[in-house]
Amino acid sequence: MYNKTVLSNGIKIVSETIPHFRSVTIGVWVGTGSRNEANDIQGVSHFIEHLMFKGTASRSAKDIADTVDAVGGQLNAFTAKEYTCYYMKVLDSHLELALDVLSDMLTASLFKPEDIERERKVILEEIHMYQDSPEDMVHDLHMENVWPNHPLGSNILGTLASVASLQPAMIIDYYRKFYTPDNLVIAAAGNLQHQELVALAEKYFGAMTGTKPKLAFDPPAWHVTQKVFNKDIEQVHLCLGTEGVPYDAPKTYPLFLLNNLLGGGISSRLFQSIREERGLAYTVYSYLSSYCDAGVMTIYAATSPKNAQEVLDLILANLRDIVKKGISSQELKKSQEQLKGNLMLGLESSSSRMTRLGKQELMLGRFETLDDVVRKIEAVTVDDLNNLARHILHENRFSLTVLGPLDKELIIR
C-alpha cells in the first residue's frame, strides 16, 4: 500500500507497506547532484556525500559504523547527476534507529577541516581508480563528448583539479543551499506503518528549515562527434550514442522496448549478432540515460583492436536493419514480456521498492503503480516502435567515443 504525507516544513514522506517482509529500507533523497554544480565546484555533491559519514555532534564516524553494524544493518549513499540518496536497511524493529542515524548525518554533520582534507585524498584516489577502469571511463568520456560544456556531460566525481581546489566554505555553502526540507524526500518500504514513519520523521527531521534556490536548467544541445582516446590497454571500448528522451516523455516506454530488443539481454539483436554468432566481444549491450530535459541511448562494446571496426560495422548494420525493415509484432511482444518480467523481478526487496518510491516522488512528483506501468508497456504498438526507431536511429545523429589502443580512427560507414 502506497502512502504520502508532507511535513509542515515541506519534507515529503512516501512509503509502501509490505507486511510479509522482515526488513525496512529508508532513503533520504536530496534533489541535488552534479547538474547543480558550477565549473569551479565540480564534484562537490559527491564530496558532501562522503563527508556525511565522517561524524556528527553526537557520533563519530566509528560510532555511526558501530551503530549500524550492531543491528546488522546496511548504510550507504550514492550521488547522481540530479539527486543524492542516503539509505539504510534494517530489520523492521529498528525503524526508529535508522531515522535517528540518517537525520543525525544529514542535519548535524560537522564538516571538520581535517575530515575534509582526509576525504579529499580518498576522493582523489577514487578518481585515479576510475581512470584505471576503462569500461567506466569510456561512458563518462562519451557523455562529455555528446554534451560538452554542460553539467550533464561532467563527471559526478569532479576532476582532479576541481576536487583539489574545493574549500570548506564552498562545501558548506553548497550544503546549506540545497539540503533544505523542501528539497528532501524520505522514502521507505517494508514492514512498517505509514503513520509511525511520519511521526518519527517529524521527530527527527521536523526541525529542518530553509528553502531551496529556484533554478532554471538549460537543456543540453546534442553534439554529433567522433573522438578516439588512445590508452595502452588490452581492449578497445566504444560507445555509440544517439539522442534519447527525458524521463517523463511520451516516448519513454517505446524507447524502453526498443532498447530492450536492441541490446537489453542475451537474446537481443546486438548480443546475438556480435557475441553469439561471431564471438567478437564478451560484453555488448545498450542502455538509456534519462534526465528531466534530455536523454541518451548508448550502445557499448569491448573488443580487441583488430576487431573494433568490424564490431562497429555490425552495430551499425543492426541499426540500419531496424530502420529499413522495422520491428515485428513478435519482437514487440517478446520485448514487452521481458520488460514486465525485469520490472517485477527487480522489485522483490525493500531496497528496490524504496528506490522506486523515492525516485518517482523526487523526479516525477507522483507515484505510478505497477499496474500503471504495465498498461503503458502493453499500450505500445509496432507503429510506435518503428516510428521512434526511424526518428532516433538516423546515422547523422550518431556520436562515437572510443577508448583504447588504436592506431587509426574507426569509421562510421
N, C-alpha and C positions, 0 to 999 in steps of 0.2 A: 504494500500500500504506500502510495506517494503522498507526502505532506509538505507544505511550505508555510513558513512564518517569517515575517520581517520584524526584527527587534526595533525598539524605539530609536536606536542610534543608526539604523539603516542596514545592519548586517542581515543578510538573507540566510535563513536556515532551511535546508531541504533534506528530507530523509526518506528512506524506504525501509519499511519493517519487513523482515524476513524471519518469521518465528522459528523455523527449523534450523537456522544457523546457530552456532555457539559463539561466533565471533562478531565483532563490530569494527568497522573501519571508518575513521573520521578524517576528513580532509578539510583543511582551511585553504581556500583558493583566493589568491590575490590577483586582481585584474591589472597586472603589470608584468612585462617581460622585456626582452631585449629590443622590442619595437619602440619602446618609450625612451630609449637612450640616445642622447646626443653623441656625436663622434668622440668627444673628449672623455665621455664616461662609459664607453662600450665595455660591457661585462659587469656593470655594477649590480644588475638584478641578480645575476648568478653569485656574485661576491656576497651580497646580503644573505642569500640562501645559505651559504656556508657559515656566515657569522651567527646565524640564529642558533647554531648548535654549540656555540663557544661559551655559553654561560649567561646567567641572569642575576638579578639582585638576590635571589634566594637559592639558586642552584648553580654549581659549577658545571663545566662540560662533563666531567666524570659523574657528577650527581645525576645529570639528565640521562646518561647512558645506563647508570646503575638502576635508576627508577624504572626504565623501560625493560631492562633485562630481568629485573626482579619479578615481573609478572609474565615473562615470556612474550613480551610484545615486540612489535616491529615499528621503528620510527625512521622516516626518510623524507626526502623532498626532491623536487626537480624544478628546473626553470625552463620555460619555453619562450617562444617569441612574443606571445600575447598574454601569458599568465605565469604565475608561480604557484606551486602547490606544496603544502606541508601536510603529511598524513601519518596516522598512527593506527595500527591494527592490534586489537587486544581481545581477550575473552570478554563476553558481554557484561560480566560482573565488574569490569574495570573501566566502564564508560566514563565515569567522572574523572578518574586518574588521567585518561587520555586528554580530556578537555583541559584539565589543570596544566598538564605539561605543555600542550600546544599553545595555550594562552600565555603561559609564562615565557615561552620562547618568542612569541610574536609581539608581546607588549612590554617585556621587561629585559630584553637582551641589552648587554652593557656596551658593546662596540668598543672595548678597550683597545687603545693604540697597539699594545703588544700583541693582542689577538689578531688585529688587522694585519700587522706585519707578518705574523706567523702564517696566517691563512693566505696572504698574498703569495708566499713561497709555494704553498700547496697548490694554488690555482695555476701558477706559472708552470709547475711540474705537470699539472693536468693538461695544459695546453701542449707541452712537449710530448706527452703521452699520446694525445690525439694526433699530433703531427707524425707520429710513428705508426699510425693506423690508417693506411691508405683508403680503405673502404669507407671509413668515417670522413676522412679529409675530402675525398672527391665530391661528396654530396654538398658539403659546405662551399667548396670552390664553385660548384655548379650554381648554387643559389646566388653567390656573389656575381657570377657571370650574367645570369638572366635578369637580376635586379641590382645592377651596380649603383653605388651611391644612394642606397635606400636601406633603412634599418632592417627590413625583412631579408635583405641579402647578407646581413652581417652575421658573424659567428656569435652564438649565445655566450660563449666563454669570454668574448672580447679578444683583444690582441695582446701580445707580449708587452707592447708599448703602453696600451691603454690601461691594462691591469697594473703595470708598474707605476703609473702616474696617478692612480686613484688616491685621493687624500681622505682622511677620516671625515672631514667636514662635508665633502662631496657625497660620501656614502650615507651619512646621517641625514643630509638634506633630501636625498632621493627617498630614503626610507620614510621620513616624515611626510613627504609629498604624496606617496602612493599607498602606504599602509594605513588606510583610513577605513572606518567602518562601512561607509557606503561603497567601498571598493572590494569588500570581502564577501565570500560565500562560504558557509560552513555546510558541508555535505556529509551525511552519514548513512551507512547501510548495514543491515544485520539485525540481530535480535535486540531491538530497542523500541522504546515508546517515544513517539514524537514529542509529546508534552514534557516528558522528562528531559529530553535533549534540549528543548527550548529553555527550560528552567535553568539547566546547567550552563547553557551558552550565555544566558543573561547574567548568571553569577560570575562567570569567568571572563566574558568579553563585553559585558554591558557598559563598562566604564570607558571604553574606547571613544575617542572624539576625533573630529576632523572631517574635512571634505576633500574629495579627490579633485584634482585640477581638470578643467574642461579642455579636452584635446581634440584637435581636428586632424585626422590622418589623411595624408595624400596617398592614394593607391599607387603602387609601383608600376612603372611602364615596362612592358615586356621587351627584352632585347634579344634579337636573333644574333647569335655569336658562335664561333668555333674557337676553342682555346685548348692548347696542349701544354701541360705542366710536366716537364721531364723530371723523373725521380728514379734513382737507382734501386729498383725493387724487382721482384720476380715477374709480376703480372702487370698488365695494362688494365686499369679500372676506368670504365667510361660511363658517363651519364648522358642520355639523350632526352631532352625535355621539350614539352610543348605547354602552352598556356592552359591552365585548368580553370576552375571556377571557385568563387568564395564558398565558405562552408554552409551558407544558408541559401544558396542559389537554386532556382527551379531545376537546373540540370544536374544537381548533386547526385541523385540516385542513378540516372542514366550513366553518369561518369563512374560511379562505384562499379556498376556492372561491366562497363567497357574495360576498366582497369582489371577487373577480376578475370575476364576471359583472355585478356592480353598477356598479363604476367602475374596473376594473383595466386597461383598454385601450381602443383605438379602436373596438372592436366592442361595448363594454359598454353596458348599458341607458342609463346616465346620459349617456355621451358621445354616443350616437346620438340620444337624445331631446332633449338641450339644445343641443348644438353642431351636429350634422349635420342634424337635421330642422328646427330653428328658428333656428339661428345666434345664440343668446342669450349665448354665452360662448365665449371662446377656450380657457380652462382649466377643466376639471371632472374630478374623479377622487375615488376613495375609497382609504383606506389603513388599516392596522392598526398600533396601538402596543401592544406586549405586554410585561409585566414579570413578576416572579416570583409576584405575587399579585393582579394586576389587568390590565385591558386596556381599550382604547377602539377603536371603529370610527368613523372620521370621514369625512364627505363634504365636499369643498371645492369651491367655485366662485367665480369672479371675474367680475363683470358690471357694466354701467352702473347707476347708481342707479334709473333708470326701469324697468329690467327685473328688479330684485332680488326683488320679491315673486313675479313670475311664475316665476323660476328656482327659488325656494324651493318654490313650489306644485308645480312639475314634479318636483322631487326627492321630495317627499312622495307625489305620485301614483305614482311608480315604486315606492316602498317599500310603499305600500298594495296595489299590484297584485301584488307578490311575495307578500305575506301572504295576500291573498284568493285569488289564482289558483294560486299555487305556481310552482315551477320545473320545467320539463320535463326528461325524461331526455336530450333532445338538448342542452339548455343545460348540463346537468351534464357530459356527455361533452366538449363543447367547452371548458368551463372546466378540466376535468381535463387535457386535452391542452395547453392554454395554460399551465397552471401547471407541468406537467412540462417543457415547452419552455423556459419562462423560467428554471427551475431549472438545467437542463443548460447552456443557452447562457450563463448567468451565472457559470459555473464554468470558463471557458476561459482563466483566467490564474492565476498562482501567488498573486497578491494575493487574489483572491476565494476560492481554496481555503484560504489561511491564515486568512482572516476566518471562514469557516465552521468550521474546526477550533477556533479559539480561542474563539469564542462558545459552541459546543456544550460544550466542556470546562468553561469557566468557569461557564456558566449552567445546564447540564443535568448536568454531571459524567459525560457519556458521549458516544460518537460514534455517529451514525446514518449508515449508508451511503446512497448514492443509491438503491440497491435498496430499502432500508427505507422511505425517504421515498416512493418511487413506489408501493410497496404500500399505504401509508397513504392516499395520494391516491386510488388506484383503489378502495380499500375503502369510500369514502364513497358512500352511496346517496341517491336522491332524497328518501326519507323523512328521512334525517339532515339534509339541507339545508333542507327545508321546516319541519321541527320547530324547527331553530335559527332560521330566519327569523321564525317566529311568536313565538319567545321574545324575541329581541333587538330586533325592529323594531316593538315596541309604541310608539305615539305618546306615551304618558305617560312614556316613558323617554328621550325626545329632549332634548338640550341644544343651544341655538343661540348662537353667538357671531358677531357682525357687526362689521366694521371698515370705516369709510368715510364718505362724505358723505351721510348720511341725515337727512331732516327728520322722519321718523316711523319707528316701530319696525316691523319685519317681524312677520308673524303666522303662527304655525303653525296652519293651518286645513284 
